[in-house]
């Protein structure tokens, strides 16, 4: 191949990885073999830790042998503003030697020398890891003893009938404790609507506690409920009822209207089985229970 013909095939300028079928040949004497700079060879070098600019410059250096940075730039398709930084990076990797002349000249180092160095470094690292394997494994061992915090469900419930159905499920699922606070009408609704569940669960050891404003009007219902639950009186107005079961479920409801029916009503309720929220409300109710008044019900109460 003549020199003019070879130069005509040099593709200067542009960016990006040259496609395999668009090879770049650097003009060399006819007795020398032209080494193409193409996408396939660039990718192979990038697989071994080089950037695209570094790969382009190194392939150019392999073909040119010894050259200055300005001689490399047009063939490597690397911006002039990046050529010296790229040469310095190749020198740090051990792929290029610097010849201290004016101007500086660069000489490529055989790639197998770079590979042997990489292999030696990998072997050293593998040996170090193997030596410290037991200690590292112990430091980062799987513990598996911390239970991840789970987010519970949250529901809005409308209507007294629907609220009662949710309360029945809570009573049926009670295993250890139940604490509730309600209105002056609540003792009647609780006993007539859920008495059978309270009777059954209290016999199985579930501890029931209720707080209401105890008045002469609801004393009869309070007395019936006190056979199965501990009851204390609060002296403040409670416009709603709240119940927590086993510190894991919580319901709060506004009775509309606040009457004795446990079927008819436009009650608005909020229910959740989020343990964090249920436990927080349970703690508040425990504090309220501690400040509530104990109720002395005479044996001959009506």
N, C-alpha and C positions, 0 to 999 in steps of 0.2 A: 504494500500500500504506500503510495507516495505521500510526502508530507502535506502538500496542498489538499489531497483527497482526505487525509486523516483529519486535518484542521476543519474541513468543511463539515465533518460529522460531530464536532465539539458543540455541545448545547450549553450556552452560557446564560446566566441569569435565571429568574424564576424561583419558585420555592416548592416545598413538599417533596415527598418521596417519588423519585422517578419510577415509572412503571417498568416491569421487566422487559417489555418489548420496545422500550424507548431508551436504549442503552447509551451511556455517555462514554466515549473513548477519548483518551488523552493522546495527543499526537506524540508518537515515539519514532525512532528510526525504524526502517523496515525490518531490520534484523531482530528487533525486540517484539515481544508479545504484548498487545494492547490488553489492559485489564479494565473491564467495564465497571462503571459505577451505576448499579441498578438497584431497584427496590428490593430484590431478593437478597443481595449481598448486604445491603444496609440493614435489613431486618435481622439477618443472622448476627451482625455485630451488636445490634440493639438487644438481642437476646442475651448477650454476654455483658450487658451493663453499660453500653455506650449510648449516648444520645444521638439523634439523627445528624446534628452538625458534626459531632465527633466522628461518627462513622464516615461521613462524606470526606472530611479532611484526612482521616487515616487512609481511606482507599486511594485518595489522590496522592498521598505521600508514598504509598506502596508503589505506585506507578512512576512517580517522579524521582523517587530516591531521596536525594538531598535537595532542599529548596528553601527559599525565603517565604515568608507569609504572603507577600504580595504575589508571588508566583503561584501559590496554592489557591488563592481566592477565586479567580475566574473559573477554574476547573471544578472546584468543590461545590460551587453554588452556595457559598456561605457569605453573609453580609460582611463587608470590610470591618464594620464596627464590632463584629463578633470573632474575627479570625484569631486575634492574639489571645483572647480569653479561652477559646477552644484549644489552641495550641498548648496553653498553660495546663488545661485540664488533662489533655492527653499525656503531657509530661508527668503530671502527678500520678496518672494511672500506670506509668512505665511503658507507654506505647510510643513515645517520641523522645529522642535525645536532642538537647539544645547544643548547637555548635557556637561557641562565643566569638562570632565574627561580626563585622559591621557591613551590612545589616545582619541580624541574627539569622542563622540557618538552622533548619530542623532536619532530623534524620529519623526515619521510622524504625521501630524495634520489631523484630519478628513476632508475630502474634502468638506463636507457641510459647514464647517466654512469658507473655502476659497470662496465658492459660495456666502454665505451670505454677506461676505465682498465685493465681486464684485457687488452684487445686490445693496448694500448700496451706493457704489461709483457711480454706474450708475444712481441711483435715485438722488444723489446730483448733478451730472452733468446735468441730465435732468431738475432738478429744476433751476439750474443756467442758463441754456439755455432759459428756459421758461421765467425767470425773465428778461433776457436781450434781449428777442426776438425782441421787437420793435426797439431797438437801433441797433442791428446787422442787421436787415432787412433794416433799413434806410441807414446804412453805405454801404451795398452791394446791393442796389436797382438797378434794370435795368434802365439805362438812355435812351438808344435807340435814342440819338440825334446826335451821331457822325456817319456820313456816311463813311463806310469803303472805303479806297482808292482802286480804280479799275484799273487794268492794261488793256490798250487798245490793239488793233490789230496793226500789223506792216506788210506791204507788199512791195515787190519789183515789179515794173511794167516795162515791156519792150515793146517798140514800141510806136510811137506817137499816133496811133489810140487808143491803150489801155489807154494811158495817158489822151487823150481827153475824153474818156468815164468816167474816174474817175473824171475829172474836171467838167464834166456836172453834175454828181451826187452831187458834192460839191456845185455847183451853185444852183442847184434845192433845196438843203437843207439849203441854207443860210437864216438866220432869222434876224440877226442884223448887222453884220459887215464882211467886207472882206478887207484884206490888202495883197498886192502882190508886188514883185520886179522881174524885168526881164531884158532881153537883149534889144538891140536896135531894134530887129525884133519883140519883144513881142507885142507892141501896135497893129500891123497889125493882128497878129494871134489872139489876145484877141478879137478884135472887130469883125473880120470876123467869127471866130469860136464860140464865145459865146455872141455875141451882143444881141441876142434875150433874153437870160437869164438875162443879166445885165440890159437891158431896163425894163424887167418885175419886177425884184427884187428891182431896185432902185425906181420904182414907188410905191412899197409896203413899202418903208422906210429903206431898207438895205443900209448901208453906204459903198460905194466902194472907196478904195484908192489904187493907183498904183504908183510905182517908176520905172523909166526907165532912161537910158541915152538919153535925148531928143536932137535930132539932126534935121537939116533941112530935112534930108531924111525921118524921121518918123513923122514930124510935122503934116501932114495931118491926119494920124491915131490917133495921140495924141489929135488933135482938135475934132475929132468925138467922141472919148472916153470920153473927158472932159465934154460932155453934161450930162453924167450919173455918173461920178466919179471924185474925186479929184486926181490930178496928180502932182507929184513932180519929179524933175530931179536929178539924181545922176551923179557925175563926175568921177566915177571909173568904171572899166570894170567888168561887171557881166556876167560870162559864163553860167549861169543857171537861172531858174526862181523858185521862191518860193511863195506859197500862204498859208494863214491861214484864215479859216472861223470860225467866232464866238468863236475864241480861243479854239476850240475843235478838229479841223481837220487840218492837215498840209501835204503839198505835196512839194517835191523838185525834179526838173527834169533837166537833162542835155540834151538840144536839139541837136540831131545829124542827119543832119546838122542844123545849125541855119539859116533857111530860112523862107519863108512866108507860106509854106504849113502847114496845120493843120491836115493832114492825113498821109502823107508819111514822114517817119523818123525812125531812130533806137534809139529813146530817151530811156534813163535809168532814172527811177523814184523811189523815196522812198515816201511812204504814210503811215500815221498813224493817228489813232483817239485817241491815248493816250493823255489825257488832260494835263498831266504834261509836256510832250514834246511840244505839240502844244502851250501851254501857254508860255513856255520858248522862243520858236521861235517868238511868237507874241510880247513878250517884247523886243526882240532884234530888230525886225522890227519897232516897235514903236520908239525905240531910233534912228534907221536909218532915219525914217520919219522925226523926229525932226531936223536932220541935213541936210536933202535934200533941194534943192532949189525949191522955188515955181515957177511955170511956168506961164508966162503971154502970153496968146494966143490972138492975135489981132482979133477983130470981123470980119475983112475981110480976115482972113486966108483962104488959098485955101482948 
